[in-house]
């Protein structure tokens, strides 16, 4: 019975809105309790506790939020108790062993095994573990360097700047070992797992669900929340442009050439949130949690092709004109969509307002040009989670829906 309850608990937490809120909370806990030295007795700690209490109170009526509140407090107290010790090698090893044990126990469930052991998904499972390990390793080095520099020391990387490594035997010997190990892994992999080859394309029989390659699943998941011109063209283009612009926007000399979190809190925090919580979350969701008809399924839930989830998606104009004001939709689009247009303009007007006080130091340090470029790239990135939450909470499809000229946001 306990195992059944745990599976039900995890299935509920895997729902799109719940898992996203939980991952965002875990990310905030790591930055505050484990990297910045925060405590539960501080003002921020009190705010974290208050939000958890709110989840539990609302969860009395909405069961998923009750489960989220319980998981929220368990993770928060656990990470707050560990603090900086989470970056200790022994603690990291225990966490890794615990994660591997939980995964191994989950493989006993036939529904979980069917998805996780699928040849297409095996490398993605391996990449999830590697992503977690290397993120922990990088943050561990950053934390240790911050502790070292706080007491007047120098970063670990600067202690080896004068060391010399020879091509032979240091580099070539290491490369040869890597080549042999990877060759063995690939041979065992190819023998143990059948290649995921399917029959020739048949236009009369489409797979359900029809999924893109794993590296495009993030874009496919974004199509649930945005129009194709945004999810497939504008946002990917801005992601690439934003990555290219990072060295020109962030010219902070601190933290260059060595791992550090204290010197680049905002830069590292924004990047990790965008990469781990948003992009990686979308890929994992599209791979393991999206089943037939693109419905959400928990990791221990059977992928029933007959599952029907009634979703009545509405536009912001319908919510305001029809449901709130009790009036029919105006025929003239500029009047019908004026609330959505005002919302978008107010959202885009935030950088100048933030530069006046809350982010004044960023404006003065970066200058007007770099500040506004970085601020608008940040707003575009945050439009994704905002739209996702609005979709999950209110079934909101479009904020602006101008069907006359095929323009939807």
C-alpha positions in Angstrom: 0.0 0.0 0.0 2.8 2.4 0.8 4.4 1.8 -2.6 1.0 2.5 -4.3 0.7 5.7 -2.4 4.2 6.8 -3.4 3.4 6.1 -7.0 0.2 8.1 -6.8 2.1 10.9 -5.0 4.7 11.1 -7.8 2.1 10.9 -10.5 0.3 13.9 -9.1 3.6 15.8 -8.7 4.5 15.1 -12.3 1.6 17.1 -13.7 2.9 20.1 -15.8 1.9 22.9 -13.4 2.9 21.0 -10.2 6.2 19.8 -11.5 7.1 23.2 -12.8 6.3 24.9 -9.5 8.2 22.3 -7.6 11.3 22.5 -9.8 11.3 26.3 -9.6 11.0 26.1 -5.8 13.9 23.6 -5.6 16.0 25.9 -7.8 15.3 28.8 -5.5 16.1 26.7 -2.4 19.5 25.6 -3.9 20.5 29.2 -4.7 19.5 30.6 -1.3 20.2 27.9 1.3 23.0 25.9 -0.4 24.9 28.6 -2.3 24.2 31.9 -0.6 24.2 30.6 3.0 20.6 31.6 3.7 18.6 30.2 6.7 15.0 29.6 7.5 15.1 32.3 10.2 15.8 35.1 7.7 13.1 37.1 6.0 13.5 35.2 2.7 13.3 31.9 4.7 10.1 33.2 6.3 8.7 34.0 2.8 9.5 30.5 1.7 7.7 29.0 4.7 4.7 31.3 4.1 4.4 30.2 0.5 4.5 26.6 1.6 1.8 27.2 4.2 -0.3 28.8 1.5 0.1 25.7 -0.7 -1.1 23.5 2.2 -4.1 25.7 3.0 -5.3 25.8 -0.6 -4.4 22.1 -0.9 -7.2 21.3 1.5 -9.6 22.1 -1.4 -7.2 21.2 -4.3 -5.5 17.9 -3.7 -2.6 18.4 -6.1 -1.5 21.5 -4.2 -1.6 19.6 -1.0 0.8 17.0 -2.4 2.9 19.9 -3.8 2.9 21.6 -0.3 4.1 18.4 1.4 6.9 17.9 -1.2 7.8 21.6 -1.0 8.3 21.4 2.8 10.2 18.1 2.6 12.7 19.5 0.1 13.0 22.9 1.7 13.8 21.6 5.2 16.1 19.0 3.7 18.1 21.5 1.7 18.1 24.1 4.5 19.4 21.5 6.9 22.2 20.5 4.5 23.2 24.0 3.6 26.8 24.1 2.3 27.3 20.4 3.2 25.4 19.4 0.0 28.6 20.2 -1.9 30.6 17.8 0.2 31.8 14.8 -1.9 30.3 12.2 0.5 26.9 13.9 0.7 26.9 14.2 -3.1 27.7 10.5 -3.4 24.8 9.6 -1.1 22.4 11.8 -3.0 23.5 10.2 -6.3 23.2 6.7 -4.8 19.7 7.6 -3.5 18.6 8.9 -6.9 20.0 5.8 -8.7 18.2 3.5 -6.1 14.9 5.4 -6.6 15.3 5.0 -10.4 16.1 1.3 -10.0 13.1 0.7 -7.7 10.9 2.6 -10.3 12.0 0.2 -13.0 10.1 -2.5 -11.2 6.9 -0.7 -12.2 5.8 -2.0 -15.7 4.5 1.3 -16.9 7.7 3.2 -15.9 9.9 0.5 -17.3 8.0 0.6 -20.7 8.9 4.3 -21.2 12.3 4.5 -19.5 13.7 1.4 -21.1 12.6 2.3 -24.6 15.7 2.3 -26.8 14.9 5.9 -27.9 14.8 7.1 -24.2 17.8 5.2 -22.7 20.3 7.9 -23.7 18.0 10.6 -22.4 17.8 8.9 -19.1 21.6 8.7 -19.0 21.8 12.4 -20.0 19.5 13.4 -17.1 21.9 11.8 -14.6 24.9 13.3 -16.3 23.2 16.7 -16.3 22.5 16.5 -12.6 26.1 15.3 -11.8 27.9 17.9 -13.8 25.7 20.7 -12.6 26.4 19.6 -9.0 30.1 19.4 -9.8 30.3 22.9 -11.3 28.3 24.4 -8.4 30.5 22.5 -5.9 33.6 24.1 -7.4 31.9 27.5 -7.3 30.9 27.1 -3.7 34.4 25.9 -2.6 36.0 28.9 -4.4 33.6 31.3 -2.8 34.5 29.9 0.7 38.2 30.1 -0.2 38.1 33.7 -1.4 35.9 34.8 1.5 38.8 34.1 3.9 41.3 35.9 1.7 42.5 32.9 -0.4 42.6 32.5 -4.1 40.4 30.4 -6.4 41.6 26.8 -6.9 42.0 27.3 -10.7 44.7 30.0 -10.1 46.9 27.6 -8.1 47.5 25.5 -11.2 48.1 28.3 -13.8 51.8 27.7 -13.8 51.6 23.9 -14.2 52.5 22.4 -17.6 51.0 19.3 -19.1 52.7 17.5 -21.9 50.9 16.1 -24.9 52.5 12.8 -24.3 51.7 11.0 -22.0 49.2 13.2 -20.3 46.8 14.2 -23.1 47.2 11.2 -25.5 47.1 8.6 -22.7 43.9 10.1 -21.4 42.3 10.3 -24.9 43.3 6.7 -25.6 41.6 5.5 -22.4 38.5 7.5 -23.2 38.4 6.0 -26.7 38.7 2.4 -25.4 36.0 2.9 -22.7 33.6 4.6 -25.1 34.1 1.9 -27.7 33.3 -0.8 -25.1 30.2 1.1 -24.0 29.0 1.5 -27.6 29.6 -2.2 -28.4 27.7 -3.3 -25.3 24.9 -0.8 -26.0 24.5 -1.9 -29.6 24.3 -5.6 -28.6 22.0 -5.1 -25.6 19.5 -2.7 -27.1 17.8 -3.0 -30.4 18.1 -0.1 -32.7 14.8 1.9 -32.6 14.1 1.4 -36.3 10.5 1.4 -37.4 8.7 0.5 -40.6 8.8 2.7 -43.7 6.7 5.9 -43.4 3.0 5.2 -44.0 0.8 8.3 -44.6 -2.3 6.4 -43.6 -0.9 5.4 -40.2 0.5 8.2 -37.9 2.1 7.3 -34.6 0.3 8.5 -31.4 2.0 10.5 -30.1 4.0 11.8 -33.0 7.1 13.2 -31.4 10.1 15.2 -32.8 13.7 14.1 -32.0 14.5 14.7 -28.4 16.5 17.8 -29.1 13.4 19.4 -30.7 10.9 18.2 -28.0 11.4 21.5 -26.2 10.1 23.3 -29.3 7.3 20.9 -29.7 6.2 21.4 -26.1 6.4 25.2 -26.6 3.8 24.8 -29.5 1.3 23.9 -26.8 1.5 27.4 -25.4 2.5 29.6 -28.4 1.7 29.9 -32.1 4.2 28.3 -34.5 5.6 31.6 -35.6 6.6 32.3 -32.0 7.5 28.8 -30.8 9.3 27.7 -34.0 10.9 30.9 -35.3 11.0 33.9 -32.9 11.8 32.3 -29.6 14.5 29.9 -31.0 16.1 32.7 -32.9 16.2 35.0 -29.8 17.7 32.1 -27.8 20.6 31.8 -30.3 21.0 35.5 -30.5 20.8 35.8 -26.7 23.5 33.2 -26.2 25.8 35.0 -28.7 25.1 38.3 -27.0 26.0 37.1 -23.5 29.8 38.0 -23.7 28.9 41.5 -24.8 26.1 42.0 -22.3 27.9 40.6 -19.3 31.4 42.2 -19.2 31.9 41.6 -15.5 35.6 40.7 -15.0 34.9 38.9 -11.8 34.3 35.2 -12.1 36.2 34.9 -15.4 38.5 31.9 -15.6 37.4 30.3 -12.4 34.2 28.8 -10.9 32.3 31.3 -8.7 28.7 31.9 -7.7 29.1 34.9 -5.4 30.7 37.0 -8.1 28.0 36.3 -10.6 24.8 35.5 -8.8 22.4 37.0 -11.2 24.1 35.8 -14.4 24.5 32.2 -13.2 21.0 32.1 -11.6 19.3 33.4 -14.8 21.3 31.0 -17.1 20.7 27.9 -14.9 17.0 28.7 -14.6 16.6 29.1 -18.3 18.6 26.0 -19.1 17.6 23.6 -16.3 14.1 24.6 -15.2 12.8 25.7 -18.6 14.6 24.1 -21.5 15.6 20.7 -19.8 12.1 20.6 -18.2 10.4 20.9 -21.5 12.5 18.1 -23.1 12.0 15.8 -20.1 8.2 16.6 -20.1 7.9 15.9 -23.9 9.9 12.7 -23.6 8.5 11.0 -20.5 5.3 12.7 -19.5 3.6 13.4 -22.9 1.7 10.4 -24.1 -1.1 9.6 -26.7 -2.9 12.7 -27.9 -0.2 14.7 -26.2 -1.9 14.3 -22.8 0.0 14.4 -19.5 0.8 11.0 -17.9 2.6 10.4 -14.7 5.7 8.2 -14.7 3.8 5.3 -13.2 0.7 5.8 -15.3 -0.4 3.6 -18.2 -0.4 5.5 -21.5 -4.1 5.0 -22.3 -4.8 6.1 -25.9 -8.4 6.5 -25.1 -7.8 9.0 -22.3 -9.7 12.2 -22.9 -9.0 15.4 -21.0 -11.6 18.1 -21.7 -9.8 21.4 -22.0 -11.9 24.5 -22.8 -9.2 26.9 -23.9 -10.3 30.6 -23.9 -8.7 33.8 -24.9 -8.1 36.8 -22.6 -10.7 38.8 -24.4 -13.3 36.1 -23.7 -12.4 36.0 -20.0 -12.8 39.7 -19.7 -15.7 40.6 -22.1 -17.9 37.5 -21.8 -17.2 36.0 -18.4 -16.2 39.1 -16.4 -18.3 41.9 -18.0 -21.1 39.7 -19.3 -20.9 41.3 -22.8 -20.5 39.8 -26.3 -17.2 40.1 -28.0 -16.8 43.4 -29.9 -16.4 42.8 -33.6 -13.7 45.4 -34.1 -10.4 43.7 -33.1 -8.7 46.8 -31.7 -11.5 47.1 -29.1 -11.8 43.3 -28.6 -8.1 42.8 -27.9 -7.4 46.1 -26.2 -6.9 44.4 -22.8 -4.5 41.9 -24.2 -2.6 44.6 -26.1 -2.4 46.7 -22.9 -1.1 43.7 -21.0 1.7 43.1 -23.5 2.6 46.8 -23.7 2.8 47.0 -19.9 5.0 43.9 -19.8 7.3 45.4 -22.4 7.4 48.7 -20.5 8.9 47.0 -17.4 12.7 47.5 -18.1 12.5 51.4 -17.9 10.5 51.2 -14.7 12.8 48.6 -13.2 15.8 50.7 -14.2 14.5 53.6 -12.1 14.9 51.8 -8.7 14.9 48.0 -8.3 17.6 47.3 -11.0 19.2 50.7 -10.8 22.6 49.3 -10.1 22.5 47.0 -13.2 21.6 50.0 -15.3 24.5 52.1 -14.0 26.9 49.2 -14.2 26.0 48.0 -17.7 24.9 51.2 -19.4 21.7 51.9 -21.2 22.3 49.8 -24.4 23.5 46.6 -22.7 20.9 46.9 -19.9 17.9 47.1 -22.3 19.2 44.3 -24.5 19.7 42.0 -21.5 16.4 43.1 -19.9 14.3 42.4 -23.0 16.0 39.1 -23.6 15.2 38.2 -20.0 11.5 39.3 -20.4 11.2 37.1 -23.5 12.6 34.1 -21.7 10.2 34.7 -18.7 7.3 34.9 -21.1 7.5 31.2 -21.5 6.8 30.2 -17.8 4.3 33.0 -17.5 2.3 31.7 -20.5 2.6 28.1 -19.2 1.2 29.0 -15.8 -1.6 31.0 -17.3 -2.5 28.1 -19.5 -2.5 25.6 -16.6 -4.4 27.9 -14.2 -7.0 29.5 -16.5 -6.8 27.4 -19.7 -5.7 30.6 -21.3 -4.9 30.1 -25.0 -4.1 33.6 -26.3 -3.5 36.9 -24.6 -3.9 38.7 -28.0 -5.9 36.9 -30.6 -6.3 38.9 -33.8 -7.6 36.3 -36.2 -8.3 38.9 -38.9 -4.5 39.2 -39.6 -3.4 35.8 -38.1 -1.6 37.4 -35.2 -1.7 35.6 -31.9 0.3 35.9 -28.7 
